[in-house]
Amino acid sequence: MPFRPAYDCLWCGRPEQARDPSDLGGWSQLCPDCLGKAGENGFLRARLKAALAERTAGVANAEAPAAATPSAPDGGSATIAPGDGADRANLVAYYEARAAEYDDWYLRRGRYERGPVHDAAWNAELDSVGRWLDELPIGGEIVELAAGTGWWSPLLASKGELSCYDMAGAPLDRARERLLAHGLRAHLHVRDAWAEPDRQVDALFTGFWLSHVARAELVGFLELVRRWLKPGGTFAFIDSLDDPYSGAVDHARATGDRATRRLADGRTFEIVKVHRDEAAMSEALTRAGFVAATVSTTGRFFVHGSATA
């Protein structure tokens, strides 16, 4: 992230003012209190480590001859490219902060309640896509990337030895509670979804993650997924279609592959959000080297599919 003299803490939302360009808060965009908790929190620790490197690079760049700043075609400031470090940090901060209310989206509670007609359609399609996942013939060692609060984790853990990974630690705490409530076990670890595989497994699943992968990076991410899988292994996914009644009542629809998301406490985050239909997903899977791709929708809210490595 670039140095910012004034910022809202990515973790707690508190407005802060950096003292000078050496202030780690301006580089990490974390307040002093949250920086002090870096030893006990995966996201804060990763953000601190990145800020130290960014501050060092920033000082070196300041001492070098100035280079021209890229500009947008209309003469305005260049925008941050989707999928870059700032985008990932914003996404992690968003899901860390949203963990306590994330399941309201699945359950259509509070701001996500959209009336009996739309909520009935949502519940029917959520049940449909859950039955689809349950019927998939997968087993053995299974990896769930971007597992979040673990909505799908008990189902996957009942099929094989499950490892749940997420870039944010707070959602994984909820996933752990959900698994324990079902009397199931899994390996849960904080891990970047973009990290290179450390082994090959029998199946890999992502739920509502691919829509956070920038348009130009989808094939690259799917190639990474293929590296996770043994020959003949299965990749399965569930994601969102672009329906105006999918999100909260105070969420605007995504535009330009970006979405602004508001939490119940009023904090807002800008994240990458790319809705893809059946054709786009099928094409990307083929380009990434998968075979036997089957992609479908539930009608309004969800797209889901599987393919073989």
ABEGO torsion letter per residue (X at the ends): XBBBABBBBAAAGBBBBBABAABAAAAAGBBAAAAAAAAABAAAAAAAAAAAAAAAAAAAAAABBBBBBBBBAAGBBBBBBBGBAAAAAAAAAAAAAAAAAAAAAAAGBEAABAEAAAAAAAAAAAAAAAAAAAABBBBEBBBBBGAEAGAAAAAAAAABBBBBBBABAAAAAAAAAAAAAAGBBBBBBBBBAABBBABBBABBBBBGAAAABBAAAAAAAAAAAAAABBBGBBBBBBBBBBBAAABBAABBBBBGGBBBBBBAAGBBBBBBBBBBBAAAAAAAAAAAGBBGBBBBBAGAABBBBBBBX
